[in-house]
Amino acid sequence: MSMVGTRSAGLLVAFLMLLLVPAPISAGAPADALAPRLLHGVASYPALPALDAPPNVGFWSGVALGAPWSPPAFTEWQPAPASFVVALAGRFTDSRDVDAMLARIGMISALSEVRYWSVTDRQWEKLFARATSLSGPDSNAQRGDFSAAEIHSGSELYFLSADNRLQKDMVTRLYVRDVGTDRIVLEMKNVAPLRWFTFTMVPAGDMQTLYFLDRQPDGTWQFYSVTRVLNASLVFSRVASGPSYINRAVAMYRYIAGIPTDRDPPATP
């Protein structure tokens, strides 16, 4: 995840500030929904966009969500006061089947190529300074990328990454909730605290992301992701702006969908 020195203060301007946004900030989606939701047979929020259109994204501060926030049932998350939540919905055309998509997801080393629009620096930046797969939760247990065969329902995978701003290595657990003929459900959670110098920005386990990918009969894909951060420090909250996290969510969506991650225009300039 991303940058250095004086830039540290930057992502800490894009990654930390009690997210004092009083209401949802959204890119390409109305801001009148109460919270993210994804229900089969019921309109989701953010709503799925037109095929191959930019994704719809919603951002909520803890103030907007209320405390404790009760996540939608599909997340299987327990209610808790959230510092902020980001949700994204997208639809894209892609000829890859589930196995090919899993191979893409397993290429952890390629995360260092992902770029996002920095609202602080007003330019495209690397999202991750470095990223590597691990054979376990030990940050020293580095290994090659995961194969599609290694990613199956119930598997627990680990990887190390460093945000381009904070430049601090963080170990993340990738838990595979479900892999089917036409469906992938992944959950990511930090297994070590996110730190900046001597400060704990986010405690271990409190940065959580879910990815839902569903392949349609016509070969297109539906994509939904939701991230919540709990117990973020005041410093982190000050730096974690809504536009920054929207751009980061869009960067990961583009990466998984095979879209150039630095394609103009950015979701939120």
Rosetta blueprint (number, residue, H / E / L):
1 M L
2 S E
3 M L
4 V L
5 G H
6 T H
7 R H
8 S H
9 A H
10 G H
11 L H
12 L L
13 V L
14 A L
15 F L
16 L L
17 M L
18 L L
19 L L
20 L L
21 V L
22 P L
23 A L
24 P L
25 I E
26 S E
27 A E
28 G L
29 A L
30 P L
31 A L
32 D L
33 A L
34 L L
35 A L
36 P L
37 R E
38 L E
39 L E
40 H L
41 G L
42 V E
43 A E
44 S E
45 Y E
46 P L
47 A L
48 L L
49 P L
50 A L
51 L L
52 D L
53 A L
54 P L
55 P L
56 N E
57 V E
58 G E
59 F E
60 W E
61 S E
62 G H
63 V H
64 A H
65 L H
66 G L
67 A L
68 P L
69 W E
70 S L
71 P L
72 P L
73 A H
74 F H
75 T H
76 E L
77 W L
78 Q L
79 P L
80 A E
81 P L
82 A E
83 S E
84 F E
85 V E
86 V E
87 A E
88 L E
89 A E
90 G E
91 R E
92 F E
93 T E
94 D L
95 S L
96 R L
97 D L
98 V H
99 D H
100 A H
101 M H
102 L H
103 A H
104 R H
105 I H
106 G H
107 M L
108 I H
109 S H
110 A H
111 L H
112 S H
113 E H
114 V L
115 R E
116 Y E
117 W E
118 S E
119 V L
120 T L
121 D L
122 R L
123 Q E
124 W E
125 E E
126 K E
127 L L
128 F E
129 A E
130 R E
131 A E
132 T E
133 S E
134 L E
135 S L
136 G L
137 P L
138 D L
139 S L
140 N L
141 A L
142 Q E
143 R E
144 G L
145 D L
146 F L
147 S L
148 A H
149 A H
150 E H
151 I L
152 H L
153 S L
154 G L
155 S L
156 E E
157 L E
158 Y E
159 F E
160 L E
161 S E
162 A E
163 D E
164 N E
165 R L
166 L L
167 Q L
168 K L
169 D E
170 M E
171 V E
172 T E
173 R E
174 L E
175 Y E
176 V E
177 R E
178 D E
179 V E
180 G L
181 T L
182 D L
183 R E
184 I E
185 V E
186 L E
187 E E
188 M E
189 K E
190 N E
191 V L
192 A L
193 P L
194 L E
195 R E
196 W E
197 F L
198 T L
199 F E
200 T E
201 M E
202 V E
203 P L
204 A L
205 G L
206 D L
207 M E
208 Q E
209 T E
210 L E
211 Y E
212 F E
213 L E
214 D E
215 R E
216 Q L
217 P L
218 D L
219 G L
220 T E
221 W E
222 Q E
223 F E
224 Y E
225 S E
226 V E
227 T E
228 R E
229 V E
230 L E
231 N L
232 A L
233 S L
234 L H
235 V H
236 F H
237 S H
238 R H
239 V H
240 A L
241 S L
242 G H
243 P H
244 S H
245 Y H
246 I H
247 N H
248 R H
249 A H
250 V H
251 A H
252 M H
253 Y H
254 R H
255 Y H
256 I H
257 A H
258 G L
259 I L
260 P L
261 T L
262 D L
263 R L
264 D L
265 P L
266 P L
267 A L
268 T L
269 P L
